[in-house]
Amino acid sequence: MNVEIAPFFTSEELNELAKETKFVQREFGGSKIDGAIFLDLIVFHNENLKEQSLRDLSSMLKDELGIEISKQALHKRFNEYAVAFLSTALEKLLQQQLQNSAIKLLDNEFNRVLIKDSVCFQVHESMAEFYPGSGGSGSKAAIRIQFEFDLLSGRITDISISAFNEQDAKDSLATIENVKEGDLIIRDLAYMSLTVLKKIIKKLALYLCRPNTNVKMYELKNGNYVEINFNGIVKYMKKHKISFMEKDVYCGINEKLKTRLILHLLPAEELAKRLRKARKNAKKKGNGNLSKNYKARAGLNLFITNASKEQIPAENVWPIYRLRWQIELMFKIWKSICQIEKIKKVNKERLECHIYSKLIFIVLGWKMVWMVAKNMYRISGKALSFFKAFKTLFKRKIGEFQNALESSKNEMLKFVLDFYDLSTTNHLLEKRKQEPTSLEIILGCLN
């Protein structure tokens, strides 16, 4: 079994980092809470912020480490330097993860297969100045966390905090420099404007996404750009009983970006569901009518990609795009198991420390759980339930995990092997309707 995980930072490294970020401004030993102790407290003993008080944390320090500190003094430690310390620790974790060698799940022509999405949750309205929400009838304050990882290696490439009103499209442009030659980028349409797609092409990378509904599409006929008639396409596909087809199209009124368009005909019940939702949204805007072209386009799942037919055959486009939904499972884990969104009214710095502490634990846990999943599939062909694995790790094994991370490589290896044995019986993914797992889709479609 291949294990590529190393122990966490040493106490010396954490205390040096605390000094660099000014969280500790005295010589080591002069402060009751140094960097190692604070990170231990905030990452491995931090419950949900809604229920845990400063008194609880100060009691924990006294019971477990013999450190007496009042809740007032502890409150003062949640400051801008504590935020800098934790955010820098998270950044170093990600850098460490990216630098370490990792065995890909399979060999293929893609450098990475990156999927990205964001999760949002409301915070107390007192945070509106720093984390403005959606406005109107929505929350006055909300936080958005961007999350991206590579499906081939399991490496997290982005995990960052922003305000709710910093939309996905803005993030996509801001992080375009992270795209490398040979990457396959799979994202929701909110991220993928034509501007972003052109930048991905310039990077010699590939994209797979759904086109925005307001993007015009054209075919080139006799030297002229002719707008695609989706109503005619739907009729043709139904008449000839075709479930999917593809065309070379040009996107954008002005851009005319050439791309492959793959069209999947939706079942009648799925179309009805989509139209009901569209009419409901249209009525909110004062008009419940839908155009004939909109209805026809709604009857299709549309995907665009600059990958060649050899790289991604048309029949594999839909299964591969579905891999993006795996990220929703991670968000479910963050909320229901790690309880990252259970927030009460606290100051900005304590709120940010809470979120960074959860993200640090998630990065550490993700790396270990991904490794178990990868090896389980290699060895036995069985799929791991990330939800079950994280639940055990967070609820029952957090103390053992902490000890392993802070010990030697041998202790870390022993923990991973023990967790692997436990996972082969207790953390198996229960397949529904014989549908392939995400690992099976990767192996089947990207080879």
Rosetta blueprint (number, residue, H / E / L):
1 M L
2 N L
3 V L
4 E L
5 I L
6 A L
7 P L
8 F L
9 F L
10 T L
11 S H
12 E H
13 E H
14 L H
15 N H
16 E H
17 L H
18 A H
19 K H
20 E H
21 T L
22 K L
23 F L
24 V L
25 Q L
26 R L
27 E L
28 F L
29 G L
30 G L
31 S L
32 K L
33 I L
34 D L
35 G H
36 A H
37 I H
38 F H
39 L H
40 D H
41 L H
42 I H
43 V H
44 F H
45 H L
46 N L
47 E L
48 N L
49 L L
50 K L
51 E L
52 Q L
53 S L
54 L H
55 R H
56 D H
57 L H
58 S H
59 S H
60 M H
61 L H
62 K H
63 D H
64 E H
65 L H
66 G L
67 I L
68 E L
69 I L
70 S L
71 K H
72 Q H
73 A H
74 L H
75 H H
76 K H
77 R H
78 F L
79 N L
80 E H
81 Y H
82 A H
83 V H
84 A H
85 F H
86 L H
87 S H
88 T H
89 A H
90 L H
91 E H
92 K H
93 L H
94 L H
95 Q H
96 Q H
97 Q H
98 L H
99 Q H
100 N L
101 S L
102 A L
103 I L
104 K L
105 L L
106 L L
107 D L
108 N L
109 E L
110 F L
111 N L
112 R L
113 V E
114 L E
115 I E
116 K E
117 D E
118 S E
119 V E
120 C E
121 F E
122 Q E
123 V L
124 H L
125 E H
126 S H
127 M H
128 A L
129 E L
130 F L
131 Y L
132 P E
133 G L
134 S L
135 G L
136 G L
137 S L
138 G L
139 S L
140 K L
141 A E
142 A E
143 I E
144 R E
145 I E
146 Q E
147 F E
148 E E
149 F E
150 D E
151 L L
152 L L
153 S L
154 G L
155 R L
156 I E
157 T E
158 D E
159 I E
160 S E
161 I E
162 S E
163 A E
164 F L
165 N L
166 E L
167 Q L
168 D H
169 A H
170 K H
171 D H
172 S H
173 L H
174 A H
175 T L
176 I H
177 E H
178 N H
179 V L
180 K L
181 E L
182 G L
183 D L
184 L E
185 I E
186 I E
187 R E
188 D L
189 L L
190 A L
191 Y L
192 M L
193 S L
194 L H
195 T H
196 V H
197 L H
198 K H
199 K H
200 I H
201 I H
202 K H
203 K L
204 L L
205 A L
206 L E
207 Y E
208 L E
209 C E
210 R L
211 P L
212 N L
213 T L
214 N L
215 V L
216 K L
217 M E
218 Y E
219 E E
220 L E
221 K E
222 N L
223 G L
224 N E
225 Y E
226 V E
227 E E
228 I L
229 N L
230 F H
231 N H
232 G H
233 I H
234 V H
235 K H
236 Y H
237 M H
238 K H
239 K H
240 H L
241 K L
242 I L
243 S L
244 F E
245 M E
246 E E
247 K E
248 D E
249 V E
250 Y E
251 C E
252 G L
253 I L
254 N L
255 E L
256 K L
257 L E
258 K E
259 T E
260 R E
261 L E
262 I E
263 L E
264 H E
265 L E
266 L L
267 P L
268 A H
269 E H
270 E H
271 L H
272 A H
273 K H
274 R H
275 L H
276 R H
277 K H
278 A H
279 R H
280 K H
281 N H
282 A H
283 K H
284 K H
285 K L
286 G L
287 N L
288 G L
289 N L
290 L L
291 S L
292 K H
293 N H
294 Y H
295 K H
296 A H
297 R H
298 A H
299 G L
300 L E
301 N E
302 L E
303 F E
304 I E
305 T E
306 N L
307 A L
308 S L
309 K L
310 E L
311 Q L
312 I L
313 P L
314 A H
315 E H
316 N H
317 V H
318 W H
319 P H
320 I H
321 Y H
322 R H
323 L H
324 R H
325 W H
326 Q H
327 I H
328 E H
329 L H
330 M H
331 F H
332 K H
333 I H
334 W H
335 K H
336 S H
337 I L
338 C L
339 Q L
340 I L
341 E L
342 K L
343 I L
344 K L
345 K L
346 V L
347 N L
348 K H
349 E H
350 R H
351 L H
352 E H
353 C H
354 H H
355 I H
356 Y H
357 S H
358 K H
359 L H
360 I H
361 F H
362 I H
363 V H
364 L H
365 G H
366 W H
367 K H
368 M H
369 V H
370 W H
371 M H
372 V H
373 A H
374 K H
375 N H
376 M H
377 Y H
378 R H
379 I H
380 S H
381 G L
382 K L
383 A L
384 L E
385 S L
386 F H
387 F H
388 K H
389 A H
390 F H
391 K H
392 T H
393 L H
394 F H
395 K H
396 R L
397 K L
398 I H
399 G H
400 E H
401 F H
402 Q H
403 N H
404 A H
405 L H
406 E L
407 S L
408 S L
409 K H
410 N H
411 E H
412 M H
413 L H
414 K H
415 F H
416 V H
417 L H
418 D H
419 F H
420 Y H
421 D H
422 L H
423 S H
424 T H
425 T H
426 N H
427 H L
428 L E
429 L L
430 E L
431 K L
432 R L
433 K L
434 Q L
435 E L
436 P L
437 T L
438 S H
439 L H
440 E H
441 I H
442 I H
443 L H
444 G H
445 C H
446 L L
447 N L
